[in-house]
């Protein structure tokens, strides 16, 4: 199993977390998803190498932006604007 970490911008509540989780869990190969609005951290366990493009696209489908944490430029967790419409 491979564990990959991403930083997600714009999450501020549990609804935001749920939206991201519900999209990412459907990416082929994803086994487990942990997400925190407080830290902007998304941790994805996959059964092989992570498909960064598919995971980032799933986060975007949920209404947020993400970058892979290791070697990523910038820190999107600085954003405080929410995209979920609930907070």
C-alpha positions as CSV (number, residue, x, y, z in Angstrom):
1,X,0.0,0.0,0.0
2,X,1.2,3.5,-0.8
3,X,0.4,6.6,1.3
4,X,0.4,10.0,-0.4
5,X,-0.3,13.4,1.1
6,X,-1.8,16.5,-0.5
7,X,-2.6,20.0,0.6
8,X,-6.2,21.1,-0.2
9,X,-7.2,24.8,-0.2
10,X,-10.6,26.2,0.8
11,X,-11.9,23.5,3.2
12,X,-13.3,25.0,6.4
13,X,-15.8,22.5,7.9
14,X,-16.9,18.8,8.1
15,X,-19.1,19.2,5.0
16,X,-16.0,20.3,3.0
17,X,-14.1,17.2,4.3
18,X,-17.0,15.0,3.3
19,X,-17.2,16.5,-0.2
20,X,-13.5,15.8,-0.8
21,X,-13.7,12.3,0.7
22,X,-16.7,11.3,-1.4
23,X,-15.0,12.3,-4.6
24,X,-11.5,10.9,-3.9
25,X,-12.7,7.5,-2.6
26,X,-14.0,6.8,-6.1
27,X,-10.6,7.2,-7.8
28,X,-9.4,3.8,-9.1
29,X,-6.9,2.2,-6.6
30,X,-7.9,4.4,-3.6
31,X,-8.2,2.2,-0.5
32,X,-8.6,4.8,2.3
33,X,-9.0,8.6,2.6
34,X,-8.3,10.9,5.6
35,X,-9.0,14.6,5.2
36,X,-8.8,17.5,7.7
37,X,-10.3,20.9,7.0
38,X,-8.3,22.3,10.0
39,X,-5.0,21.5,8.4
40,X,-5.9,21.2,4.7
41,X,-4.3,17.8,4.8
42,X,-5.5,15.0,2.6
43,X,-3.9,11.5,3.0
44,X,-4.7,8.9,0.5
45,X,-3.8,5.2,0.7
46,X,-3.7,3.4,-2.6
47,X,-3.0,-0.2,-3.7
48,X,-0.2,1.0,-5.9
49,X,1.4,4.3,-6.9
50,X,-1.0,7.2,-6.5
51,X,-2.6,8.7,-9.6
52,X,-1.9,12.3,-8.7
53,X,-3.8,13.6,-11.7
54,X,-7.0,11.6,-10.9
55,X,-6.8,12.5,-7.2
56,X,-6.3,16.2,-7.8
57,X,-9.1,16.1,-10.4
58,X,-11.4,14.5,-7.8
59,X,-10.6,17.2,-5.3
60,X,-11.3,19.8,-8.0
61,X,-14.7,18.1,-8.7
62,X,-15.5,18.6,-5.1
63,X,-14.8,22.3,-5.5
64,X,-11.3,22.7,-4.1
65,X,-7.7,22.9,-5.2
66,X,-5.0,20.4,-4.2
67,X,-1.3,19.9,-4.7
68,X,0.9,16.9,-3.7
69,X,2.7,17.8,-0.5
70,X,6.2,16.4,-1.3
71,X,8.0,18.6,-3.7
72,X,4.9,20.8,-4.3
73,X,5.3,24.5,-4.9
74,X,3.2,26.9,-2.8
75,X,0.8,26.1,0.1
76,X,-2.9,26.3,-0.9
77,X,-3.9,25.7,2.7
78,X,-3.4,29.5,3.2
79,X,-6.8,30.1,1.6
80,X,-9.7,30.7,4.0
81,X,-12.5,30.8,1.4
82,X,-14.8,27.8,1.5
83,X,-16.3,26.3,-1.6
84,X,-18.9,24.1,0.0
85,X,-21.6,26.7,0.5
86,X,-22.4,25.5,4.0
87,X,-19.9,27.6,5.9
